[in-house]
Amino acid sequence: MKKIQISPSILSADFSQLGKDIKRLEESGADMIHVDVMDGHFVPNLTIGPPVIKSLRKYTKLPFDVHLMIDPVHKYIKAYSDAGADIITFHPEATDNILETINLIKSLGKKVGISLNPDTEINTIEKHLEQIDLVLIMSVYPGFGGQTFIKEVVKKIRDLDKIREDKKLNFKIEIDGGINFETSKVAVNAGVDILVSGTTVFKENDGDLEKNIKILKQI
């Protein structure tokens, strides 16, 4: 059985206690910390920027899994790298040149992720799969937490997993959006390696982070 990694989204954390919540996530068995960055332009919400990420960096040694939902993305990548991101994920729609953005992230010594919205096809990024570390499948339309899982993305996960197997590639498949104890099973069975979950990790079982992360890892 493959090892499933959990990347809790701090979008569901207590923003007045972010440092403390991140520390609790590490102590509860999280594998990385998922940071959703939204600009109010590429997606209809506004979240945190580089200064906040930099201030949070001291609270954990876990990798910061930073999902940039900003446009244009290219000119802000160095700022997020300098702030402490370990994995930088961007949307193909937010850059004029996917390869240049991949190479910029690599040049900064960071892992590269590309995110696919529910209606973005795999062929948009297929030629770049051997150059990246991660594909983040969005199972909701990005912008807000607590949305319902879009089951149509399951075929996309299976197709991506098959491409990975056929071409013997090493990228991880991550999923974000409506991930709970039930939808996580569907996602993992389709080929997902990393589960991003906010509401379920922070709210289920009276907010027992350790229990919720443990359940997700055993899916």
Buried (B, 14 or more C-beta within 10 A) or exposed (E): EEEBBBBBBBBBBEEEEBBEBBBBBBEBBBBBBBBBBBBEEBBEBEBBBBEBBBBBBEBBEBBBBBBBBBBBBBEBBBBBBEBBBBBBBBBBBBBEEBEEBBEBBBEBEBBBBBBBBBEBEBEBBEEBBEBBBBBBBBBBBBBEBEBEBBEEBBEBBEBBBEBBEEEEBEBBBBBBBBBBBEBBEBBBEBBBBBBBBBBBBBEBEEEBBBBBBEBBBEB
